[in-house]
């Protein structure tokens, strides 16, 4: 997926358990879908079929660049997605499933493979070039099903070495990214973990191995809808310098 969409994190540095009972959505069992997100970085628009499955996502950046992702289904799963960029014919990403879980994504001959634990959580994503794993990410979870840590590894001479560690903290409301309803596509790494977490992320700390400095993103939520999804999110560094302010609209049952 286009990096700038997933999160402001990718610009700067590089599905799902219930929330607490204080969250109105968890008590009502209702699920919303994100319709639109607007910010100074990018405007995003999402379209769904009658089964509330995503069929199109449109991204418009501040410099008027556009991306359109069209999703095509088979037996209830996304079989492939065609991505169109402004002025191009686009490209296609294919998905493979096993026992209802998607296990492989194929684009440009590069494959990502997804590994699960007994609870159905993604614990490892591997990137393959041919038959070789070039790099991978490992994921750890808390008791609420939120991804608390991601460690990224890459091949170095004769072994795989970690190169970044990212830790997450969470609130007790809903995560807006899970409402979109699609898999992490052809992504791996820490920002992919945002799609694994049922609760809203409040802080993300990323540290490169061998360095003491940690890059910190703090997420501020000024309002939520009655189902527990955030309506306004601002992203800052640890010194409260604002990177982005996002306004979100949903369709709810």
Long-range contacts (C-beta under 8 A, 24 or more apart in sequence): 1-69, 1-184, 1-185, 1-186, 1-187, 2-59, 2-67, 2-83, 3-191, 4-41, 4-42, 4-59, 4-61, 5-42, 5-44, 5-57, 5-59, 5-67, 6-187, 6-191, 6-192, 6-194, 7-191, 7-194, 8-41, 8-217, 8-235, 8-243, 8-244, 9-190, 9-191, 9-204, 9-206, 9-217, 10-191, 11-41, 12-215, 12-217, 12-243, 13-206, 13-215, 14-164, 14-189, 14-191, 14-206, 15-178, 15-181, 15-195, 15-196, 15-198, 16-145, 16-178, 16-198, 17-144, 17-145, 17-198, 18-198, 19-144, 19-172, 19-173, 19-174, 19-198, 19-199, 19-228, 20-144, 20-172, 22-172, 23-172, 23-173, 23-174, 23-228, 24-226, 24-227, 24-228, 25-174, 25-227, 25-228, 25-229, 26-228, 28-227, 30-227, 30-252, 30-253, 31-179, 31-227, 31-252, 31-253, 32-174, 32-179, 32-225, 32-227, 32-229, 32-250, 32-251, 32-252, 32-253, 33-179, 33-180, 33-181, 33-250, 33-251, 33-252, 34-176, 34-179, 34-180, 34-229, 34-248, 34-249, 34-250, 35-249, 35-250, 35-251, 36-248, 36-249, 37-176, 37-246, 37-247, 37-248, 37-249, 38-246, 38-247, 39-244, 39-245, 39-246, 39-247, 40-244, 40-245, 41-244, 46-180, 48-181, 48-251, 52-181, 53-181, 54-180, 54-181, 54-182, 57-180, 57-182, 71-182, 77-102, 78-102, 78-182, 78-183, 81-185, 93-185, 93-186, 95-183, 102-183, 105-183, 105-185, 105-186, 107-186, 110-186, 112-186, 112-187, 112-188, 119-145, 121-145, 121-196, 122-196, 125-184, 125-188, 125-192, 127-188, 133-160, 135-160, 135-188, 136-160, 136-188, 137-188, 137-189, 137-190, 137-192, 139-193, 139-196, 141-196, 142-170, 144-170, 144-198, 144-199, 145-196, 145-197, 145-198, 146-170, 146-196, 146-197, 146-198, 146-199, 147-193, 147-196, 147-197, 150-189, 150-190, 150-192, 150-193, 152-188, 152-189, 152-190, 161-209, 162-209, 163-208, 163-209, 164-189, 164-190, 164-206, 164-207, 164-208, 164-209, 165-206, 165-207, 165-209, 166-190, 166-193, 166-204, 166-205, 166-206, 166-207, 167-204, 167-205, 168-193, 168-197, 168-201, 168-203, 168-204, 168-205, 169-201, 169-202, 169-203, 169-204, 170-197, 170-199, 170-200, 170-201, 170-202, 171-199, 171-200, 171-201, 171-202, 171-221, 172-199, 172-200, 173-199, 173-200, 173-221, 173-224, 173-228, 173-229, 173-230, 174-198, 174-199, 174-200, 174-224, 174-227, 174-228, 174-229, 174-230, 175-199, 175-200, 175-201, 176-200, 176-229, 176-230, 176-233, 176-248, 179-229, 179-250, 200-230, 217-243, 225-250, 225-252, 227-252
